[in-house]
């Protein structure tokens, strides 16, 4: 009997041990998610809905540090997330970071990362299963912004704010020998532990949390740049934590994203929406035709020609003939500087330049602009060009997106035919567009440029009246599908 009791006790112990082991495995699987996506996800009850966007500016890279226009940023906002995101009022809301604290002197921001913000399942991970984003990923992302092999858009955005960023960026872009390196990383960014990252600023900046919501600050895994993927990285295989994951592309005319039903916040996207398509067209006219025939559902950023046709003069409604079939919402205003540039090879003299400057502020030019564009020239500034440079200068005008660059260049060319076309430099280089996005330049740039006018571009999304609930927040790349509804069947 005693032996039987021992055997019973031993078997009970094994069962208890097995139960404890099982609990531990369940905990690990819970963090890694179930193999069956339906175990984690809340799938739509209604008929699946694919939303189709139409764009004219093609996406050249999925890498957040290489995106250069609103079209690319719109795709990125659905695939990637930063520590914060913007809400419909343009304020910072939690994203990968569930919360953050600001020190009493407003110089230190401490972010606590979520445990359930998983990277998408991709081949970037040896198991094919996405892991949770952590503090080391955040540090990696910001250090990479300073690297010499990436554009400096993101670096310029943060260099003035984060302690040690500018020094590290200067080193990375100007040091060619290892013995010249002083900094191993940005001193103002610290991974305190796996779930905590701390930023130290040079000076208080109330908009820092909003700045971290920029697509340039998207968080991605270090694994995407390891081994055989080190050269291609995210260019063609994006990996983020966003509400949609990359599915496929078709040449340069189509990008398809699929709903991430394991995302921690399913309220970011209307329940019926299961996938997104971004279709790219050669011209504004072909894009608008696609909308009118039902081939696409939304033009998230109409160009100047479309704006001139469909918007009324006050920009608060649609022109007659478009009211019944379409809706529109404002999506923000962008600025482009008109500058005199001293670093040119044409050496245009002041007496040749002055009539051009005056003509650009005249009715002949202003009346040809679409309602969505304001060209505001400081005539006093233009008349005082002799104080800017006594020798020579060239007029340079940029715009945030290619459609507006092309449109404005055409108007300028018509005016300059009466003068000297060599006076005008149209900026078609996307790499240089950041020079013209702001009303002010850095101290270094100000010695080479003098802004004499401001181009203000009001952006709008246009979509079919069968859809409703589209939301913008003043940033042209930001658009929300959380409240999207469809009233009846779309054309097939």
N, C-alpha and C positions, 0 to 999 in steps of 0.2 A: 504493500500500500504506500509505503514511504517512497519507493522508487517511482510508482505511478504519479505521486504528488509532485516529485521533482521534475518528471517528464512534462507534466501539465504546466508547471511553473516555467520551465525552459521554453516551451512552445509559446506561452503567453508573452514571455520576454521578447522572443523573436518577432512575434506579431506587433508588439509595441514598438520595437526597433524599426520594423518595416514601415509602420505608420509614421514615425518621425521622419524617416528618410523620404517617404512619399511627400510629406508636407514641405520639406526643403526643396524637392524637385519642383513642386507646384509653384513655390515662390520664385524660383529661377525662371520657369517657363512664363510666369505672369509678367515678369520684367522684359522677357524676350519676345513676348506675345505668342499667341497660339499659332500653330501651323495652319489651322483653318481660319481664314480671315473673318468668317462670319461669326466666330466665337467672340471676337473683339469689336466688331463693327456693327453700326446701326445702318442697315441697308434701306434704301428708299422703298416705300410701300407702293408709290404710284409708278406710272410708266417712266422709264429712264429718259433723261433729257440731255441732249448734247448741245451746248451753246457754242455758236460759231462766230468768232471775231474776224473782222476784216482789217488789214493793214497794208500800207504801201511801203513801209520801211522794213526791209528784210532783217531777220535775226541772224547775226553773223557768228555769235558764240553764246553758249549757255553759261559761261563763266561769269559770275557777278562782277569781277574786276575788269572785264572786257566789254561789258554792255555800255553803250554810249548814247542811247536815245530812249525816249519814252516807250516806244514799241517793245524794245528788248526788256525794259524794266517791268512792263506789264506781265510778260511771261514769267519773269523771275519771281514776281511777288506771289505767284501761285505755287511755285516749286520750292522756294526757299523761305526761310524765316530768319529774323535777327533776334537779338535779345528782347527787343520790343517790336511792336507793330503800331501802325497808326489806326485810330478809329475814324468814324465818319466825320468827326469834328477836327481831325488833324492832330489830335493829342496822342501821347504815348500810352499804349496799353500793353499788358503782359503778353509775351509770345514764348520763346524758349525760356526766358526768365519768368518765373512765376511771380516774383516780387523783387523790389530793390529798396535800398536805404541810402539816404544822402546825409553826409556828415553835417555838423552844425555850421562849418565854414563853407559848405557847398563845394568842396574840392574833391571829395571822395564819394564815389558811387559803388556800392556793393550789391551785386546781383546774385540772387539765388536761382539756380537753374531747375527746371522741372525734371522729374524722373521719368515722365512718360512722353517726352519729345524725342521720338525715334527717327533716325534717318531712314529713308526709303530702302526697301530691299533691292540691292543691286549687286553686280559682280565686283564692285569696289571692295566688298567684304568677302573674306575667304569662305565664309559659310553661306554667303548670299543673303544673309539676314541683317537688316539694319540694327545698329546698336543705339543706345541713348546718346544724345549730344552731351558733351561735357565741357568743363572749363578749359581744358587743354586745346580743344577745338577752337574756342573763342580766341585764345592767345595766338594760335597758329594763323587764324584768319587775319588778324590785325598785323602780325609780323609780315605776312605775305603781301599786304598792301604796300609795304615800303620797298619790296624787291625791285631790282632794276628791270626784270623781264616782264613786268606788268605795267599797264598804263597808270598814270599818277592821279586819276580822277578821285579815287577813294582816299589816297594818301593826302591829297590837298584838302579833302573834306575834314580830316581829323587832325592834321599836323599842328594846327594852331591851338588845339584844345587839350590833347592828351599829353601829359608830361613825358618828355623824352622821345616823342614820336618824330618830331622834325629832325633831331640829331641822328636818330637811327636811320631815318629815310635818306638823309644826306650821305651818311656813311655807306648805305647799301647801294646807292646809285652813283657813287663817286670813288669807291675804293676797289682796286683791282688786285690787291695782294692781301693774303690772310694776315700778314704781320701788321697791316695798317688798321685792322679792325679793333675797335675799342668796345663796342656794345654788342652783346649777344642777343638782346631783344629790347623791346620798348620798356623802359623803366616804369612807366605809368600804368602798366597792365600786369596784373598778377593773378595766377590761378591759385587761390587760397587752398582749395581742396577740389575734389571732383565736381562738386555741385556749386561752387562759389567762385566768382571772378570779381576782381576789384579794379576800378579805374581811378587814377589820380589825375586831376586836371591842372593846367597851368594857372587858370583863373576861373572863378565861378561862371558857369554858363547854363542858364535856365533851360535852354533847349537841347541839352545833351541827350536826354532820354529819347526825344523825338529824332535826333540825328542818328541814333543807333537803329532806327527803323528803316533807314535808307537801304535800298537793294544792294548798295555797295558794301553794306555791313552784314550781308547774309552769312549765316554760319553753315559750313559744310565740313565733311570729315577729312582728317589728315590722310586716310587711306586712299583717297581719290588721286593722290599725287605720289604714291609709292610704287616701286617696281616698274613694271612695263607701262603703267599709266602715268608715269611722271611727266612725260612730254605732252600727252593729250589732255590729261587732267579732266576738267569739267567742260571743255569746249563742245564736245558732242555727247557726253554722258553725264548729265547733271544729277547731283545727289543732294537733296535737301530734306527738310522735315515738314514741308508745307502741306496744305490740304489737297494738292494734286501732285502726282508723280509723272515723270517723263515716260511717254509711251513710244512714239516714233516720229520720224520726219519723212517727208517725201520731197526729195530734191530741195529746192529753196522756196517752195510754194505752200508748204503745209507743216504745221507742228501740232501733234496731238498729245494731250495730257489726260490721264485717267484719275478719277477721284480716289483719294487716299482714305479709305473707310476706317483705317486704324488711327487716324489723326485724333489727338486728344480733345479737339473742339470742333464737333461736327456742325455747330451753329454758324460757323464762318461761311458756309455755303448752303444755299437752299436745298432742301432734302431731295428734290427730284433730279438735281443736276448730277450727272455721273461722269461727264467728260467735257473737255474743252477742245476746240479746234481754233488754231490761229492760221488764217489763210492770207496769203500775200499776193498783192496785185501790182501790176506795172504802173498804173496811173490812177489818179483820183476818179476819173470818169468810169473806168472799168470797176473800181471799187463800189461806187455809188450804184452802178447797174446791178452788181451782185446783191446789194441790199434790197433794191427795188424788186428784184425777181425772186427773193427768198433764198438765195444761195448762202447768204450770211445773215446773222441776226443783229449784230452790233458793229458799228464803226466807233471804236472807243476814242478816237481823236481825229476829227474831220480836218481836212486840209483847207487851204485858203480858197480854192476854187469852189469847193462844196459849201463852205461857210458863206461865200458871197451869194450863192443861189438859195440856200434853204433857210438862212437866218434873217430875221427882220433887222432893221437898222439899230434898234435898241438892244439887240442880243438877248431879249427876254422872252422870245417866242419864235415860232417858225413862220416863214413866209406863207401867204395864201397858196393853197394847192398842196401843201405838205402837212398840214395840221392833222388831217384825219388818219393818214397812213403812218406817221412817224412821231416819236417823242425825242426830246433832247434834254440833256442836263449839262450844266457847266462843270468842267473838270480842272479848273485852275488857270492861272495866268503865268506865262513865262516872259522873261525879259532877255533882250539881246542888245548888246552895246554897239553903237556906231562910233568908231574911233578913228582918230588920226594916228598913223603909225610912222614912227621915224625910221625904223629899221627896214627900209625898202631899197630896192636897187634902181627904181625909176627916177628917184630924186625929183619929184614933182614940185614945181615952185608954187609959192603962195598965190601969185596972180593967176595961175592956171587953175588952181583949186577953188578959189573963192566963188566964181559963178556956179560951179557944180554944187557947192554947199548951199547956196541960196536957192537953187532950183529944186533941191530935194525937200526944202521946206515950203515949196509953193503949191498952189492948188492943182497944177498939172499933174503933180506926183501924188499928192494926198488923196485926190478924188478917185484915183485908180486902185487904191488899197481896198481890200475887203473890210467889212464892218468889224471883223475880229482882230484887225491889226491897227494899232495906233503907232504913228511915227512922230515922235515928239522931239523936235530939234531945238537945241539951245542956241539961238541965233547970235546972242551976245558972245557965247563961247566960240562960235565959228568965226566971228569977226575979230577975235583976239588971238588968232592963230600965230601972229608974229611973236607972241610971248611964249608960245609952245616951242617953236623951233624957227630960227631965222633962215634956215637953209631949205629944207624940203620935207615933204610928207606925202603919204598916200592914204586915201580913204578906204577903210575896210569895214564891211558890214557882215555880221554873222546872224544866224538864227538857230534855235534849238533843234530843229528837225529839217531833214532834207527837202521836204515838200515846200517849206517856207523859204529855205535858201534859194531854191530854184525859182520860186515865184517872185521873190524880191529882186533877184538878179535880173530877171526878165524886165521888170519895170525900170530898174536902174539903167539897163543897157539902152532902152529906148530914149531915155533922157541924155545919156552920155554920148549918144550918136551925134548930138549937136556940139559936143565938146571934144574930149579926148578919152577914148576908152581905156587907155593905159593908166588913167587916174584911179580907176576903181579896181579893187581886188575883191572878187567874190570868194567867200570862204566855203569851199566845197570839201575841205578836209575835216572829217569827223574828229580826228585826233586833236584838232585845234579848237573845237567848238567851245571848250570850257573857258577860253579866253573871253568869250562874248556872252556868257550867261549871266553876268552880274553887273550891277550898276557901279561897282567899285573893283579896282584891281589891287594886287598886293603892291607894296612899296617898290619892289623891283620892276613889276610890270608898268607901274605908273610913270616910270621914266621913259617908257617906250610907247605908251598909249595915252591919248587924251580923249576921254569920251565926250562927244559933242551932241549925241542924241540917244534916245532910248526907243527900241522897238518893243512894244508890249503886245503879246499875242494871247488872246483869250481862247482857251481850248474848250471844246464841247464834244460830248459823245452823242451819237445819233443812232437810234435803234427803232425797230419796227413797233408799231402800236400794239401788237399782240403781246409784247413783253411789258412788264412794269416792275417797279421796285429796284431799279438799278441805282446805285449810290456812288457819288464822287465826294471828294473831300478837299479839293483845292490843289492837289498834286496830280499833274496830268497822267502820271503812270499808275496812280492808285485807283482801283475800281472794286466795288464790293458786290458780291452775288448773294449775300446773306438773305436779302429780302426779295429775291427775284421771283416773279410769277409769270405764268403764261396763260392768256385768256382763252385762246382757241388754237386749233391746229394750224401749223405753219404750212406754206406750200412745200411740196415734196421736192 
